[in-house]
Amino acid sequence: MNRNRQTGNRQSGFSLIEMMVVVLILGIISAGLFAQIDGAQQRAFSEQIKLDTFPWPRRWPRDCSSTAGCSGSPPSVWAARAGT
């Protein structure tokens, strides 16, 4: 009878320490993941700024087809040669 009492009082589940360890591990993993996402967003933003401030490669094939004598020079060089 004593034996049934001891096994009957046992509770199944996780202890507080186990739950805290799991939460700590998940926090560390999520912090690393968010740091990687933040870095990727910053790199993408930086690349977009570079593209926005230097737009001639996107316009150049169109301008080159309509301008005589474009031998690999960007449009800013053409404008400087024209005196504009």
Backbone as JSON Lines, residues from 0, in Angstrom:
{"i":0,"aa":"M","n":[0.81,-1.18,0.0],"ca":[0.0,0.0,0.0],"c":[0.86,1.26,0.0]}
{"i":1,"aa":"N","n":[1.95,1.22,0.69],"ca":[2.87,2.34,0.73],"c":[3.47,2.61,-0.65]}
{"i":2,"aa":"R","n":[3.68,1.54,-1.39],"ca":[4.28,1.68,-2.72],"c":[3.32,2.4,-3.68]}
{"i":3,"aa":"N","n":[2.05,2.12,-3.62],"ca":[1.08,2.79,-4.47],"c":[0.99,4.28,-4.18]}
{"i":4,"aa":"R","n":[1.14,4.63,-2.95],"ca":[1.1,6.04,-2.57],"c":[2.26,6.81,-3.19]}
{"i":5,"aa":"Q","n":[3.44,6.24,-3.17],"ca":[4.61,6.94,-3.7],"c":[4.51,7.11,-5.22]}
{"i":6,"aa":"T","n":[4.07,6.11,-5.93],"ca":[3.96,6.24,-7.38],"c":[2.74,7.07,-7.77]}
{"i":7,"aa":"G","n":[1.74,7.1,-6.95],"ca":[0.55,7.89,-7.25],"c":[0.79,9.38,-7.09]}
{"i":8,"aa":"N","n":[1.74,9.79,-6.26],"ca":[2.02,11.21,-6.04],"c":[2.94,11.8,-7.1]}
{"i":9,"aa":"R","n":[3.57,10.96,-7.88],"ca":[4.47,11.48,-8.92],"c":[3.68,12.19,-10.0]}
{"i":10,"aa":"Q","n":[4.17,13.32,-10.39],"ca":[3.51,14.08,-11.46],"c":[4.36,13.98,-12.71]}
{"i":11,"aa":"S","n":[3.7,13.83,-13.82],"ca":[4.45,13.8,-15.08],"c":[4.46,15.21,-15.67]}
{"i":12,"aa":"G","n":[5.48,15.48,-16.46],"ca":[5.6,16.8,-17.08],"c":[7.01,17.34,-16.91]}
{"i":13,"aa":"F","n":[7.17,18.59,-17.25],"ca":[8.48,19.24,-17.16],"c":[8.61,20.02,-15.87]}
{"i":14,"aa":"S","n":[9.81,20.07,-15.37],"ca":[10.05,20.88,-14.17],"c":[10.31,22.33,-14.6]}
{"i":15,"aa":"L","n":[10.32,23.21,-13.66],"ca":[10.54,24.63,-13.95],"c":[11.93,24.85,-14.54]}
{"i":16,"aa":"I","n":[12.93,24.16,-14.04],"ca":[14.29,24.3,-14.55],"c":[14.36,23.86,-16.02]}
{"i":17,"aa":"E","n":[13.71,22.75,-16.34],"ca":[13.73,22.28,-17.73],"c":[13.06,23.29,-18.66]}
{"i":18,"aa":"M","n":[11.96,23.85,-18.24],"ca":[11.28,24.84,-19.06],"c":[12.13,26.1,-19.23]}
{"i":19,"aa":"M","n":[12.82,26.51,-18.18],"ca":[13.69,27.69,-18.28],"c":[14.85,27.44,-19.23]}
{"i":20,"aa":"V","n":[15.4,26.24,-19.21],"ca":[16.5,25.91,-20.12],"c":[16.01,25.94,-21.57]}
{"i":21,"aa":"V","n":[14.83,25.41,-21.83],"ca":[14.27,25.41,-23.17],"c":[14.03,26.84,-23.65]}
{"i":22,"aa":"V","n":[13.48,27.68,-22.79],"ca":[13.22,29.08,-23.15],"c":[14.55,29.81,-23.41]}
{"i":23,"aa":"L","n":[15.56,29.53,-22.62],"ca":[16.87,30.15,-22.81],"c":[17.47,29.74,-24.16]}
{"i":24,"aa":"I","n":[17.4,28.48,-24.48],"ca":[17.94,27.99,-25.76],"c":[17.19,28.62,-26.93]}
{"i":25,"aa":"L","n":[15.87,28.66,-26.86],"ca":[15.09,29.29,-27.92],"c":[15.4,30.78,-28.05]}
{"i":26,"aa":"G","n":[15.62,31.45,-26.94],"ca":[15.99,32.86,-26.98],"c":[17.33,33.09,-27.67]}
{"i":27,"aa":"I","n":[18.29,32.25,-27.38],"ca":[19.61,32.37,-28.02],"c":[19.5,32.13,-29.52]}
{"i":28,"aa":"I","n":[18.76,31.11,-29.91],"ca":[18.6,30.81,-31.33],"c":[17.88,31.95,-32.05]}
{"i":29,"aa":"S","n":[16.81,32.46,-31.46],"ca":[16.07,33.54,-32.11],"c":[16.89,34.83,-32.18]}
{"i":30,"aa":"A","n":[17.71,35.1,-31.18],"ca":[18.56,36.29,-31.23],"c":[19.57,36.19,-32.38]}
{"i":31,"aa":"G","n":[20.14,35.03,-32.56],"ca":[21.06,34.84,-33.68],"c":[20.36,34.96,-35.02]}
{"i":32,"aa":"L","n":[19.16,34.43,-35.11],"ca":[18.4,34.51,-36.35],"c":[18.04,35.96,-36.68]}
{"i":33,"aa":"F","n":[17.58,36.71,-35.68],"ca":[17.24,38.11,-35.91],"c":[18.46,38.94,-36.28]}
{"i":34,"aa":"A","n":[19.61,38.62,-35.73],"ca":[20.84,39.34,-36.08],"c":[21.2,39.08,-37.55]}
{"i":35,"aa":"Q","n":[21.03,37.85,-38.01],"ca":[21.31,37.53,-39.41],"c":[20.34,38.24,-40.35]}
{"i":36,"aa":"I","n":[19.08,38.27,-39.97],"ca":[18.07,38.95,-40.8],"c":[18.36,40.44,-40.86]}
{"i":37,"aa":"D","n":[18.72,41.03,-39.74],"ca":[19.03,42.45,-39.7],"c":[20.23,42.77,-40.59]}
{"i":38,"aa":"G","n":[21.26,41.95,-40.53],"ca":[22.43,42.16,-41.38],"c":[22.1,42.06,-42.85]}
{"i":39,"aa":"A","n":[21.26,41.11,-43.22],"ca":[20.86,40.95,-44.62],"c":[20.04,42.15,-45.09]}
{"i":40,"aa":"Q","n":[19.17,42.67,-44.24],"ca":[18.39,43.84,-44.61],"c":[19.28,45.06,-44.78]}
{"i":41,"aa":"Q","n":[20.27,45.23,-43.92],"ca":[21.18,46.36,-44.05],"c":[22.01,46.27,-45.33]}
{"i":42,"aa":"R","n":[22.47,45.07,-45.67],"ca":[23.23,44.9,-46.91],"c":[22.35,45.19,-48.13]}
{"i":43,"aa":"A","n":[21.11,44.73,-48.11],"ca":[20.19,44.98,-49.22],"c":[19.9,46.47,-49.35]}
{"i":44,"aa":"F","n":[19.72,47.15,-48.22],"ca":[19.46,48.59,-48.25],"c":[20.66,49.33,-48.8]}
{"i":45,"aa":"S","n":[21.85,48.94,-48.39],"ca":[23.08,49.58,-48.87],"c":[23.24,49.38,-50.38]}
{"i":46,"aa":"E","n":[22.97,48.18,-50.86],"ca":[23.07,47.93,-52.29],"c":[22.02,48.73,-53.07]}
{"i":47,"aa":"Q","n":[20.83,48.87,-52.51],"ca":[19.8,49.66,-53.19],"c":[20.19,51.12,-53.26]}
{"i":48,"aa":"I","n":[20.79,51.65,-52.22],"ca":[21.27,53.04,-52.23],"c":[22.33,53.21,-53.32]}
{"i":49,"aa":"K","n":[23.24,52.25,-53.43],"ca":[24.27,52.34,-54.46],"c":[23.65,52.35,-55.85]}
{"i":50,"aa":"L","n":[22.65,51.5,-56.07],"ca":[22.0,51.47,-57.38],"c":[21.23,52.74,-57.67]}
{"i":51,"aa":"D","n":[20.6,53.3,-56.65],"ca":[19.81,54.52,-56.84],"c":[20.68,55.74,-57.11]}
{"i":52,"aa":"T","n":[21.88,55.77,-56.55],"ca":[22.74,56.94,-56.75],"c":[23.6,56.81,-58.0]}
{"i":53,"aa":"F","n":[23.6,55.67,-58.65],"ca":[24.43,55.45,-59.83],"c":[23.58,54.77,-60.9]}
{"i":54,"aa":"P","n":[22.61,55.52,-61.49],"ca":[21.61,54.87,-62.35],"c":[22.02,54.66,-63.81]}
{"i":55,"aa":"W","n":[23.17,55.16,-64.24],"ca":[23.45,55.09,-65.68],"c":[23.56,53.68,-66.25]}
{"i":56,"aa":"P","n":[23.96,52.65,-65.52],"ca":[23.98,51.32,-66.16],"c":[22.61,50.85,-66.61]}
{"i":57,"aa":"R","n":[21.56,51.32,-65.97],"ca":[20.21,50.91,-66.4],"c":[19.78,51.67,-67.64]}
{"i":58,"aa":"R","n":[20.2,52.93,-67.77],"ca":[19.81,53.74,-68.91],"c":[20.73,53.56,-70.1]}
{"i":59,"aa":"W","n":[21.94,53.11,-69.85],"ca":[22.98,53.15,-70.86],"c":[22.65,52.39,-72.14]}
{"i":60,"aa":"P","n":[22.12,51.16,-72.12],"ca":[21.82,50.5,-73.4],"c":[20.79,51.26,-74.22]}
{"i":61,"aa":"R","n":[19.81,51.86,-73.57],"ca":[18.8,52.63,-74.29],"c":[19.42,53.88,-74.9]}
{"i":62,"aa":"D","n":[20.25,54.6,-74.12],"ca":[20.89,55.81,-74.61],"c":[21.92,55.48,-75.69]}
{"i":63,"aa":"C","n":[22.6,54.39,-75.54],"ca":[23.64,54.01,-76.49],"c":[23.05,53.7,-77.86]}
{"i":64,"aa":"S","n":[21.86,53.11,-77.89],"ca":[21.26,52.76,-79.17],"c":[20.79,54.0,-79.91]}
{"i":65,"aa":"S","n":[20.49,55.08,-79.2],"ca":[19.99,56.29,-79.86],"c":[21.08,57.34,-80.05]}
{"i":66,"aa":"T","n":[22.27,57.15,-79.52],"ca":[23.33,58.13,-79.62],"c":[24.44,57.59,-80.52]}
{"i":67,"aa":"A","n":[24.86,58.39,-81.44],"ca":[25.94,57.96,-82.33],"c":[27.27,58.05,-81.6]}
{"i":68,"aa":"G","n":[28.1,57.06,-81.8],"ca":[29.46,57.12,-81.28],"c":[29.62,56.72,-79.83]}
{"i":69,"aa":"C","n":[28.73,55.92,-79.28],"ca":[28.92,55.48,-77.91],"c":[29.83,54.26,-77.91]}
{"i":70,"aa":"S","n":[31.03,54.45,-77.48],"ca":[32.01,53.37,-77.52],"c":[32.34,52.91,-76.11]}
{"i":71,"aa":"G","n":[31.34,52.58,-75.34],"ca":[31.57,52.08,-74.0],"c":[31.64,53.16,-72.94]}
{"i":72,"aa":"S","n":[31.32,54.38,-73.26],"ca":[31.38,55.47,-72.28],"c":[30.01,55.67,-71.66]}
{"i":73,"aa":"P","n":[29.96,55.98,-70.39],"ca":[28.67,56.26,-69.77],"c":[28.12,57.61,-70.23]}
{"i":74,"aa":"P","n":[26.82,57.85,-70.06],"ca":[26.2,59.1,-70.52],"c":[26.82,60.35,-69.93]}
{"i":75,"aa":"S","n":[27.36,60.29,-68.7],"ca":[27.95,61.51,-68.13],"c":[29.16,61.94,-68.94]}
{"i":76,"aa":"V","n":[29.89,61.0,-69.51],"ca":[31.03,61.36,-70.36],"c":[30.54,62.0,-71.65]}
{"i":77,"aa":"W","n":[29.42,61.51,-72.2],"ca":[28.88,62.11,-73.42],"c":[28.45,63.56,-73.16]}
{"i":78,"aa":"A","n":[27.81,63.77,-71.99],"ca":[27.36,65.12,-71.67],"c":[28.55,66.06,-71.49]}
{"i":79,"aa":"A","n":[29.63,65.59,-70.9],"ca":[30.81,66.42,-70.71],"c":[31.45,66.76,-72.06]}
{"i":80,"aa":"R","n":[31.44,65.82,-72.98],"ca":[32.0,66.08,-74.32],"c":[31.14,67.05,-75.11]}
{"i":81,"aa":"A","n":[29.83,67.01,-74.89],"ca":[28.93,67.9,-75.61],"c":[28.95,69.3,-75.04]}
{"i":82,"aa":"G","n":[29.54,69.48,-73.86],"ca":[29.6,70.81,-73.25],"c":[28.39,71.16,-72.42]}
{"i":83,"aa":"T","n":[27.62,70.18,-72.04],"ca":[26.41,70.43,-71.26],"c":[26.71,70.34,-69.79]}
